[in-house]
Amino acid sequence: MSRVNDGEKGSVDSNIALEGTDAADLEDLMSILKLPASHFRAAAARARRLAAEATTPRVKQHLRNVIDRYELLAGEVEKAGKSD
């Protein structure tokens, strides 16, 4: 089961994070997961560059959370691709 760091609350199971999500949100998620893992890895790299230049702790933390989510998505895409 995947773990997601949601910032202030600590980490939560990714399956639990989907609770309360409506059908339209799930459809959007499925569309996102059709993108290649390289898309998410590139976005994480961009966020890392921004984090390196950020000057406030709050912005740095936000970007670390963004990076974690992009890396999680990349991992999920790779995992889904391997099971085909």
C-alpha positions in Angstrom: 0.0 0.0 0.0 1.4 3.4 -0.9 2.0 6.1 1.7 1.5 9.8 0.9 2.9 12.7 2.9 0.1 15.2 3.1 2.2 17.9 4.9 0.9 18.9 8.3 -1.0 15.7 9.0 1.8 13.2 8.3 1.5 10.3 5.9 -1.7 8.6 5.0 -2.5 5.6 2.8 -3.0 6.6 -0.8 -6.1 4.4 -0.9 -7.6 6.3 2.0 -6.8 9.6 0.3 -9.3 8.6 -2.4 -12.2 8.2 0.1 -14.9 10.8 -0.6 -13.7 11.3 -4.2 -16.6 11.6 -6.7 -16.7 9.9 -10.1 -15.6 13.0 -12.0 -12.5 13.3 -9.7 -11.7 9.6 -10.3 -12.0 10.1 -14.0 -9.6 13.0 -13.9 -7.2 10.9 -11.9 -7.4 8.1 -14.4 -6.6 10.6 -17.2 -3.6 11.9 -15.3 -2.3 8.4 -14.8 -2.3 7.9 -18.6 0.6 10.4 -18.8 4.1 8.8 -18.9 6.1 8.6 -15.7 8.7 10.8 -17.3 6.1 13.7 -17.3 5.8 13.4 -13.5 9.6 13.0 -13.0 10.2 16.2 -15.1 7.6 18.1 -13.0 9.3 16.9 -9.8 12.7 18.1 -11.2 11.2 21.5 -12.0 9.8 21.7 -8.5 13.2 20.7 -7.0 14.8 23.6 -8.9 12.2 26.0 -7.6 12.7 24.6 -4.0 16.4 25.2 -4.3 15.7 28.9 -5.0 12.9 29.4 -2.6 13.6 31.7 0.3 10.8 31.0 2.8 10.3 27.8 4.8 6.6 27.6 3.9 7.3 27.7 0.2 10.1 25.1 0.5 7.7 22.8 2.4 5.0 23.2 -0.1 7.4 22.4 -3.0 8.6 19.3 -1.1 5.0 18.1 -0.8 4.5 18.8 -4.5 7.7 16.8 -5.3 6.5 13.9 -3.2 3.1 13.8 -5.0 4.8 13.9 -8.4 7.1 11.1 -7.4 4.2 9.1 -6.1 2.3 9.6 -9.4 5.4 8.5 -11.4 5.7 5.4 -9.2 2.0 4.6 -9.7 2.3 5.0 -13.5 5.4 2.8 -13.5 3.7 0.1 -11.3 0.6 0.1 -13.6 2.8 -0.3 -16.7 4.7 -3.2 -15.2 1.5 -5.1 -14.4 0.3 -5.0 -18.0 
